[in-house]
Amino acid sequence: MTAGDRNDVHPAWLPPEAFRALGARRTLVTGDGPLVETVYREVAQACASYGGGVRRSGSDDGGDPVDLVLALTSAGPLPAAAEEVAAGRRQRAGTLGAEGFLLARHCDVTVVLAEQPAGLLYGLFQVVRLGESAFGAGHPPRSHRPATRLRMLDHWDNVDVHPVMGQVERGYAGGSIFWRDGVRRDLSRVRDYGRLLAAVGVNAVSVNNVNVHATEARLLTDRLDDVAAIADVLRPYGIRVHLSVTFAAPVLLGGLPTADPLDERVRTWWAGTTRRVYERIPDFGGYVVKADSEGQPGPFSYGRSHADGANLLADALAPFSGVVHWRAFVYNHRQDWRDRTTDRARAAFDHFAPLDGRFRDNVILQVKHGPMDFQPREPVSPVIAAMPATRLAVEFQVTQEYTGQQRHVCYLGPWWSEVLRFGPWGDGGPTVAAVATGARDGGSPGGGLVAVSNVGDDPYWTGHPLAQANLYAFGRLAWDPGLDPVAVLDEWIDLTFPPPAAASATATAGSGPSETGGAGDHDLVRRTLHEIMDYSWRSYERYTAPLGVGFMVRPGTHYGPDVDGYEYTPWGTYHFADRDGVGVDRTRATGTGFTGQYPPPWSEVYESLDRCPDELLLFFHHVPYGHVLRSGTTVIQHIYDTHFAGVTEVAAIRRRWERLAALLDPALHARVAERLDEQLRCAEEWRDQVNTYFFRKSGVPDVHGRRIH
Ligand code: GCW
């Protein structure tokens, strides 16, 4: 496959077969507008492949009976079946909102009702997800509404190819789908991307890197047409475009002597510039800003606070209902490693918690889910519990910077789900999801969920074909953070690797899984992928940095092991291993005091050596190698055991993949096989470097006498 030829692009979770059940039916679509057009086109395309039919109508025009009605309640009289469902619904109060829909099965007709076009689009994709079962009995009417209004993907894409980072910063799937010498002339991949995202409920995309370089800065002004071209393509899928901007824009682009947020000329410049953006892109989403972080300019240069900075942009965006995503990833990256009092984990809270209540309503503070930086294991960021008067968005990383860079299979759904379900005020209290969605405050809009995309112009979208599942899972969890990540994976498997036609007919006939032909094969695919992916994140955790201590990756690339790689650097990511012990003392009693940033019970739980969860022990405590974990094993033995186990698990994954050799597309199978070989090699390297390092430091042998170098 070549990335240039669109016909060779993998369809991800929307292969034609995913539309088989829908495409074989007779469908009526009501309503007007670009999103309804999209719905109609999708159905028509499916029907062209599978023999069904679709018509449009403002009402039940006396035509043939239908199996599916996709109706906008605002589009005049409803077809009969839809009207009865709607009447039933009207008796129960509550609206579907701008993006919700109602799905019901009534008198042998499947009915999707929506108040707004976006709801109809999401309803259509729910029907696709359900496949045959959307047309079976037993669908009590059910309303579906996204948990949060903002479900966003950030691209760290550059227009230009960066000499070190390539085109996509921390991208592992080729070049940008948006940019090549300016905006790509052929935006068909962007359209396909929009379609994939709409199918999982993502409704916002930021199209350039948060590290804004000179060319990319100009997207805001003289290169705005490029952004508008992308917005035009994504609009029919209900997706708004956002832009990362540099805080120094008034100086760089406006020729002003300052970017001081309280300077009147600066305010006027942002107001005018933003007005011009909206003249060109009326549904523009807003700005994303990384300020005073890793070399990006920000309000600190002018002695102003981040509230001053964020509010400046918020005021410019407010007349157009735009939002500013202001990132809380602000820390000192020029730290002295000798100074054990400075703690990077503290930084976001120290900077932002005192500003709670000082941000405008259209400022969304975008907080990485952990206090450090997307490690495979971190506690939840204490900022999430610290700012009740601020709209917070929680940021995840779908691109696998620290989780195997799309060379390793690492299904992150379980990790994100664990974070979203975590109760920052203790079990049983409001969850991280409730803070991000606003549910905690009963009706406040919340900031939403954001993730860094893992997509590039690779034919499989994500480099590693199985990494598509992470993108899928992010969208689904952003729509409904309560979903079971394993069930989400199941959806992804069924859509992406659909059973052959005969098999699906057998399954529909209700005879259950068949041992003959396709259904049995499909079961094997599904079972094997679950075996490979369900626990892959935990396996990754086992063979990399132990017990939550993090990093130990190669500086710069962040791929592969280098235990001391960051130990004597200015980046603030240390493990402090010596001959006696390892870990970071972040307690109030003897350490950096970071545990004090949490409310109870976590401030107490993390402070206590006995109560701190094993998987975070070295994040919070410096302990001797002989310290006995809650699991009953010593720290040093745990390190050895998990590293041997992690590699054994990867070897098992590698073997299981071979079962699917005859069942999957050979090119896809080969691509994954080649990556699994690399994963196994790399996992062995991790095991040997980490185990050898700690054996040499501690002198403590493995109780099982396994080979440590
Ligand atoms: O961890 C760091 C990454 C940077 C990234 C930064 C951020 C875009 O290594 O590449 O910059 O996080 O989140 O801003």
Residues whose N, C-alpha, C, O or C-beta is under 5 A from the ligand:
A	BS01	GCW	W156 E169 R170 N211 D373
